[in-house]
Amino acid sequence: MSLGEDSLLCNFPKCRAVLTGFAWVTACSHAFCDQHGSGEFSRSPAICPACSSALSGKLDIVRTELAPSEEYKAMVQQERLFQEYSLSRVDAQVKQMEKLLSQQNQSRELELSALRGEISSLKKYQKLQGLYDSLRLRNMVGERDGARHAPPKYNT
């Protein structure tokens, strides 16, 4: 294998060898050759030689095969296809829910607009009713005052 951009290198500071066969991969995303991985991670507590992160979890350090079998690749591919299918179904459900939400929002906006119009009409009615009541009161007071100041009518 030539040293290209797709080659993984050991992250042990003094090694930097191209990884082949097996590699040790950490939760902090560092990879180590089999020699340095087995030596460094046999100690407890395990510490990443590249970044000094504590690796105390059960799956914080994993020894993995770099060239997995075709059966393993097929299994991973099947899982990936299932995840893509699940994602497409969820995307369709999200779009359907967004459409429903948009319709409900539009319906609420129309209802709100109608209620605002009704409030405006009621305010105008209330204002007119107040003007009517004040005019009626003024006329009643005027008639009463007019009756007091009017000369008495005599029957002849």
Backbone as JSON, one array per atom type, in Angstrom:
{
  "sequence": "MSLGEDSLLCNFPKCRAVLTGFAWVTACSHAFCDQHGSGEFSRSPAICPACSSALSGKLDIVRTELAPSEEYKAMVQQERLFQEYSLSRVDAQVKQMEKLLSQQNQSRELELSALRGEISSLKKYQKLQGLYDSLRLRNMVGERDGARHAPPKYNT",
  "N": [[0.85, -1.17, 0.0], [0.61, 2.18, -0.88], [1.82, 5.26, 0.51], [-0.62, 7.25, 0.86], [-3.23, 9.77, 0.79], [-5.35, 8.46, 1.94], [-4.35, 6.73, 3.78], [-4.02, 5.51, 7.06], [-2.28, 6.67, 9.89], [-0.23, 5.78, 12.66], [-0.93, 7.33, 15.71], [0.82, 7.56, 17.78], [3.27, 9.47, 19.33], [6.08, 9.06, 18.59], [6.01, 7.2, 16.57], [4.22, 7.01, 14.07], [3.72, 5.19, 12.02], [2.37, 3.53, 9.1], [-0.87, 2.28, 9.36], [-1.79, -1.09, 9.4], [-3.62, -4.12, 9.02], [-4.59, -4.52, 12.07], [-5.88, -1.99, 14.31], [-5.81, 0.26, 17.07], [-8.37, 2.19, 18.28], [-9.44, 5.21, 19.7], [-11.85, 6.87, 21.89], [-11.45, 9.55, 21.61], [-10.85, 9.81, 19.02], [-8.32, 8.98, 18.03], [-5.88, 6.92, 16.46], [-3.94, 3.96, 16.79], [-1.06, 1.92, 16.19], [-0.9, -1.69, 16.31], [1.15, -2.59, 18.0], [1.87, -0.32, 19.68], [-0.65, 0.32, 20.69], [-1.49, -2.0, 22.13], [0.48, -2.01, 24.06], [0.27, 0.55, 25.36], [-2.43, 0.69, 26.19], [-2.8, -1.36, 27.96], [-2.35, -0.67, 30.48], [-3.75, 0.66, 33.56], [-5.17, 3.5, 34.93], [-6.25, 3.98, 31.57], [-4.74, 6.2, 29.28], [-4.87, 8.47, 26.63], [-2.19, 8.51, 24.42], [-1.8, 10.5, 22.54], [-3.38, 12.8, 23.09], [-3.72, 12.93, 25.8], [-6.16, 12.36, 27.02], [-8.42, 10.95, 29.39], [-9.32, 7.59, 29.32], [-11.66, 5.94, 30.32], [-14.04, 4.62, 29.94], [-15.92, 1.67, 28.91], [-16.05, 1.28, 26.15], [-14.22, 3.12, 25.23], [-11.79, 2.54, 24.15], [-11.01, 0.69, 21.37], [-10.13, -2.23, 19.66], [-9.7, -2.75, 16.34], [-10.32, -4.3, 13.16], [-8.71, -3.41, 10.22], [-9.16, -4.16, 7.61], [-11.92, -5.4, 7.04], [-13.96, -8.42, 6.77], [-15.85, -9.55, 3.87], [-18.39, -10.32, 4.6], [-18.81, -8.91, 6.97], [-18.67, -6.29, 5.94], [-20.95, -6.36, 4.29], [-22.93, -6.62, 6.21], [-22.68, -4.2, 7.6], [-23.26, -2.46, 5.5], [-25.91, -3.19, 5.02], [-27.1, -2.3, 7.39], [-26.6, 0.43, 7.14], [-28.17, 1.01, 4.87], [-30.69, 0.43, 5.93], [-30.82, 2.44, 7.89], [-30.8, 4.71, 6.23], [-33.24, 4.31, 4.89], [-35.0, 4.47, 7.09], [-34.51, 7.1, 7.81], [-35.47, 8.42, 5.52], [-38.19, 7.84, 5.72], [-38.82, 9.14, 8.13], [-38.21, 11.74, 7.36], [-40.24, 12.14, 5.46], [-42.46, 12.01, 7.15], [-41.95, 14.24, 8.74], [-42.16, 16.29, 6.83], [-44.87, 16.01, 6.2], [-46.02, 16.63, 8.67], [-45.11, 19.27, 8.93], [-46.52, 20.44, 6.84], [-49.16, 20.08, 7.74], [-49.01, 21.59, 10.09], [-48.53, 24.1, 8.97], [-50.95, 24.49, 7.61], [-52.71, 24.54, 9.8], [-51.71, 26.77, 11.1], [-52.26, 28.75, 9.21], [-55.04, 28.62, 9.25], [-55.5, 29.47, 11.87], [-54.52, 32.05, 11.69], [-56.39, 33.2, 9.93], [-58.66, 32.98, 11.52], [-57.88, 34.59, 13.66], [-57.66, 37.05, 12.35], [-60.35, 37.45, 11.65], [-61.44, 37.66, 14.22], [-60.15, 39.97, 15.1], [-61.32, 41.82, 13.38], [-63.94, 41.64, 14.3], [-63.6, 42.6, 16.9], [-62.85, 45.23, 16.33], [-65.22, 46.13, 15.12], [-66.95, 45.89, 17.31], [-65.8, 47.75, 19.05], [-66.3, 50.12, 17.63], [-69.09, 50.06, 17.7], [-69.48, 50.25, 20.46], [-68.46, 52.81, 20.92], [-70.25, 54.36, 19.38], [-72.57, 53.74, 20.78], [-71.99, 54.93, 23.22], [-71.89, 57.63, 22.42], [-74.54, 57.92, 21.59], [-75.9, 57.47, 24.02], [-74.93, 59.65, 25.53], [-75.96, 61.81, 24.04], [-78.71, 61.31, 24.3], [-78.98, 61.62, 27.06], [-78.26, 64.29, 27.28], [-80.36, 65.47, 25.84], [-82.51, 64.74, 27.47], [-81.87, 66.12, 29.81], [-81.92, 68.66, 28.77], [-84.63, 68.92, 28.04], [-85.83, 68.74, 30.53], [-84.71, 70.97, 31.82], [-85.69, 72.91, 30.13], [-88.4, 72.72, 30.58], [-88.6, 73.73, 33.13], [-87.87, 76.4, 32.84], [-89.61, 77.38, 31.02], [-92.39, 79.48, 30.24], [-95.41, 79.3, 32.12], [-98.24, 77.6, 30.83], [-101.39, 78.83, 30.14], [-104.78, 78.09, 30.27], [-107.22, 79.27, 28.23]],
  "CA": [[0.0, 0.0, 0.0], [1.43, 3.4, -0.94], [1.48, 6.25, 1.51], [-1.49, 8.25, 0.22], [-4.06, 10.54, 1.71], [-6.31, 7.6, 2.61], [-3.64, 5.87, 4.72], [-4.07, 5.9, 8.47], [-0.97, 6.61, 10.54], [-0.26, 5.63, 14.11], [-0.86, 8.63, 16.37], [1.81, 7.55, 18.85], [4.17, 10.57, 18.95], [7.37, 8.71, 17.96], [5.84, 6.08, 15.65], [3.69, 7.52, 12.8], [3.75, 4.12, 11.01], [1.11, 3.28, 8.39], [-1.62, 1.23, 10.05], [-2.22, -2.22, 8.58], [-4.13, -5.24, 9.82], [-5.43, -4.08, 13.19], [-5.54, -0.69, 14.9], [-6.5, 0.62, 18.3], [-9.03, 3.47, 18.06], [-9.92, 5.75, 20.98], [-13.04, 7.72, 21.86], [-11.02, 10.89, 21.2], [-10.59, 9.68, 17.58], [-6.93, 8.72, 17.69], [-5.63, 5.53, 16.08], [-2.58, 3.53, 17.13], [-0.68, 0.61, 15.65], [-1.17, -2.79, 17.25], [2.24, -2.65, 18.97], [1.75, 0.74, 20.67], [-1.96, 0.24, 21.31], [-1.52, -3.05, 23.15], [1.38, -1.6, 25.14], [-0.23, 1.72, 26.09], [-3.77, 0.54, 26.75], [-2.86, -2.46, 28.92], [-2.24, -0.03, 31.8], [-4.99, 1.23, 34.08], [-6.18, 3.93, 33.97], [-5.73, 4.22, 30.22], [-4.68, 7.62, 28.88], [-4.52, 8.57, 25.22], [-0.84, 9.04, 24.26], [-1.79, 11.64, 21.62], [-3.99, 14.03, 23.64], [-3.76, 12.76, 27.25], [-7.53, 12.2, 27.52], [-8.67, 9.74, 30.18], [-10.14, 6.63, 28.58], [-12.14, 5.06, 31.38], [-15.25, 3.9, 29.53], [-15.73, 0.33, 28.36], [-15.84, 1.37, 24.7], [-13.35, 4.26, 24.9], [-10.67, 2.0, 23.38], [-11.47, -0.47, 20.62], [-9.19, -2.8, 18.69], [-10.52, -3.04, 15.16], [-9.66, -4.81, 11.96], [-8.74, -2.37, 9.19], [-9.66, -4.74, 6.36], [-12.93, -6.37, 7.49], [-14.42, -9.42, 5.81], [-16.98, -9.14, 3.01], [-19.61, -10.54, 5.38], [-18.93, -7.75, 7.87], [-18.99, -5.12, 5.11], [-22.35, -6.49, 3.87], [-23.76, -6.36, 7.39], [-22.62, -2.75, 7.83], [-23.99, -1.85, 4.39], [-27.34, -3.43, 5.26], [-27.5, -1.39, 8.47], [-26.6, 1.78, 6.57], [-29.37, 1.12, 4.02], [-31.85, 0.51, 6.82], [-30.82, 3.77, 8.49], [-31.22, 5.65, 5.18], [-34.67, 4.1, 4.71], [-35.66, 5.04, 8.27], [-34.38, 8.55, 7.7], [-36.39, 8.91, 4.49], [-39.55, 7.76, 6.28], [-38.96, 10.21, 9.11], [-38.26, 12.99, 6.59], [-41.59, 12.24, 4.89], [-43.37, 12.34, 8.25], [-41.69, 15.63, 9.13], [-42.76, 17.16, 5.8], [-46.32, 15.93, 6.36], [-46.35, 17.38, 9.89], [-44.9, 20.68, 8.63], [-47.65, 20.86, 6.0], [-50.31, 20.16, 8.64], [-48.77, 22.74, 10.96], [-48.71, 25.29, 8.15], [-52.39, 24.64, 7.4], [-53.3, 24.95, 11.07], [-51.26, 28.14, 11.34], [-53.02, 29.6, 8.3], [-56.4, 28.64, 9.78], [-55.49, 30.32, 13.09], [-54.33, 33.43, 11.24], [-57.68, 33.66, 9.41], [-59.54, 33.12, 12.69], [-57.4, 35.77, 14.39], [-58.04, 38.21, 11.55], [-61.79, 37.62, 11.81], [-61.68, 38.14, 15.59], [-59.71, 41.38, 15.16], [-62.37, 42.58, 12.72], [-65.08, 41.67, 15.21], [-63.23, 43.52, 17.99], [-62.92, 46.58, 15.77], [-66.65, 46.47, 14.98], [-67.52, 46.07, 18.65], [-65.31, 49.03, 19.58], [-67.07, 51.18, 16.95], [-70.44, 50.0, 18.25], [-69.41, 50.77, 21.82], [-68.27, 54.26, 20.81], [-71.53, 54.92, 18.94], [-73.53, 53.59, 21.88], [-71.65, 55.97, 24.19], [-72.35, 58.91, 21.87], [-76.01, 57.91, 21.64], [-76.31, 57.64, 25.42], [-74.65, 61.02, 25.97], [-76.94, 62.68, 23.38], [-80.0, 61.07, 24.93], [-78.93, 62.23, 28.38], [-78.26, 65.73, 27.06], [-81.72, 65.84, 25.46], [-83.38, 64.61, 28.65], [-81.55, 67.24, 30.69], [-82.4, 69.87, 28.08], [-86.09, 68.96, 28.14], [-86.17, 69.01, 31.92], [-84.38, 72.37, 32.08], [-86.6, 73.71, 29.31], [-89.7, 72.7, 31.23], [-88.51, 74.6, 34.3], [-87.73, 77.8, 32.45], [-90.66, 77.79, 30.08], [-93.51, 80.16, 30.93], [-96.55, 78.4, 32.31], [-99.29, 77.71, 29.84], [-102.7, 79.05, 30.77], [-105.9, 77.72, 29.42], [-108.17, 80.37, 28.09]],
  "C": [[0.9, 1.23, 0.0], [0.93, 4.38, 0.11], [0.69, 7.36, 0.83], [-2.31, 8.97, 1.27], [-5.04, 9.66, 2.47], [-5.65, 6.63, 3.59], [-3.78, 6.42, 6.13], [-2.68, 5.71, 9.07], [-1.16, 6.46, 12.03], [-0.08, 7.02, 14.74], [0.08, 8.65, 17.57], [2.9, 8.54, 18.45], [5.45, 10.17, 18.22], [7.24, 7.61, 16.92], [5.45, 6.56, 14.25], [3.76, 6.48, 11.68], [2.38, 4.0, 10.35], [0.42, 2.11, 9.07], [-2.07, 0.17, 9.06], [-2.73, -3.31, 9.5], [-5.12, -4.79, 10.87], [-4.96, -2.72, 13.68], [-6.35, -0.52, 16.18], [-7.06, 2.03, 18.09], [-9.63, 3.93, 19.38], [-11.17, 6.6, 20.78], [-12.7, 9.15, 21.44], [-10.55, 10.89, 19.74], [-9.12, 9.59, 17.2], [-6.76, 7.23, 17.39], [-4.16, 5.2, 16.33], [-2.32, 2.16, 16.52], [-0.88, -0.45, 16.74], [-0.11, -2.84, 18.35], [2.06, -1.59, 20.06], [0.4, 0.71, 21.39], [-2.0, -0.8, 22.41], [-0.61, -2.68, 24.32], [0.81, -0.48, 25.99], [-1.55, 1.46, 26.81], [-3.91, -0.67, 27.66], [-2.77, -1.91, 30.35], [-3.6, 0.51, 32.25], [-4.63, 2.37, 35.03], [-5.52, 4.25, 32.63], [-5.81, 5.71, 29.89], [-4.21, 7.65, 27.43], [-3.12, 9.18, 25.09], [-0.79, 10.28, 23.36], [-2.31, 12.91, 22.27], [-4.13, 14.0, 25.16], [-5.17, 12.71, 27.83], [-7.64, 10.92, 28.31], [-9.63, 8.85, 29.4], [-10.65, 5.58, 29.55], [-13.36, 4.25, 31.0], [-14.93, 2.57, 28.88], [-15.42, 0.36, 26.87], [-14.99, 2.58, 24.3], [-12.13, 3.83, 24.08], [-11.17, 0.73, 22.69], [-10.38, -0.93, 19.66], [-10.03, -3.25, 17.5], [-9.67, -3.52, 13.99], [-9.81, -3.76, 10.86], [-9.24, -2.88, 7.85], [-10.7, -5.81, 6.72], [-13.36, -7.31, 6.37], [-15.6, -8.88, 5.0], [-18.3, -9.29, 3.76], [-19.86, -9.35, 6.31], [-19.32, -6.5, 7.09], [-20.46, -5.15, 4.67], [-23.29, -6.17, 5.03], [-23.81, -4.85, 7.68], [-23.4, -2.02, 6.75], [-25.49, -2.0, 4.58], [-27.85, -2.49, 6.35], [-27.57, 0.04, 7.96], [-27.83, 2.0, 5.7], [-30.64, 1.22, 4.86], [-31.95, 1.89, 7.45], [-31.26, 4.83, 7.48], [-32.72, 5.55, 4.94], [-35.46, 4.72, 5.86], [-35.64, 6.56, 8.21], [-35.34, 9.11, 6.66], [-37.83, 8.87, 4.97], [-39.79, 8.89, 7.28], [-39.02, 11.56, 8.41], [-39.64, 13.21, 6.0], [-42.6, 12.61, 5.97], [-43.19, 13.79, 8.69], [-42.32, 16.59, 8.12], [-44.27, 17.17, 5.93], [-46.75, 16.75, 7.58], [-46.16, 18.88, 9.66], [-46.04, 21.23, 7.79], [-48.9, 21.04, 6.86], [-50.19, 21.38, 9.55], [-48.99, 24.05, 10.21], [-50.2, 25.55, 7.9], [-53.08, 25.12, 8.67], [-52.94, 26.4, 11.38], [-52.05, 29.11, 10.47], [-54.47, 29.72, 8.78], [-56.49, 29.55, 11.0], [-55.33, 31.79, 12.71], [-55.65, 34.0, 10.7], [-58.66, 33.89, 10.56], [-59.16, 34.37, 13.48], [-57.79, 37.05, 13.66], [-59.53, 38.5, 11.69], [-62.12, 38.17, 13.2], [-61.24, 39.6, 15.75], [-60.75, 42.28, 14.49], [-63.59, 42.72, 13.61], [-64.81, 42.62, 16.38], [-63.34, 44.96, 17.52], [-64.38, 47.02, 15.63], [-67.29, 46.72, 16.33], [-67.05, 47.38, 19.29], [-66.07, 50.2, 18.95], [-68.48, 51.23, 17.5], [-70.48, 50.6, 19.65], [-69.26, 52.29, 21.81], [-69.57, 54.94, 20.39], [-72.57, 54.84, 20.04], [-73.27, 54.65, 22.95], [-72.1, 57.34, 23.71], [-73.87, 59.01, 21.93], [-76.5, 58.15, 23.06], [-76.06, 59.06, 25.9], [-75.61, 62.01, 25.32], [-78.31, 62.53, 24.01], [-80.06, 61.74, 26.3], [-78.98, 63.75, 28.25], [-79.67, 66.21, 26.69], [-82.67, 65.76, 26.64], [-83.15, 65.76, 29.61], [-82.07, 68.53, 30.08], [-83.91, 70.0, 28.18], [-86.51, 69.31, 29.55], [-85.88, 70.48, 32.25], [-85.31, 73.29, 31.31], [-87.98, 73.77, 29.95], [-89.69, 73.6, 32.45], [-88.55, 76.08, 33.9], [-88.81, 78.26, 31.49], [-91.79, 78.47, 30.85], [-94.69, 79.19, 31.04], [-97.6, 78.65, 31.24], [-100.62, 77.85, 30.57], [-103.77, 78.68, 29.79], [-106.86, 78.89, 29.35], [-109.48, 79.93, 27.57]]
}
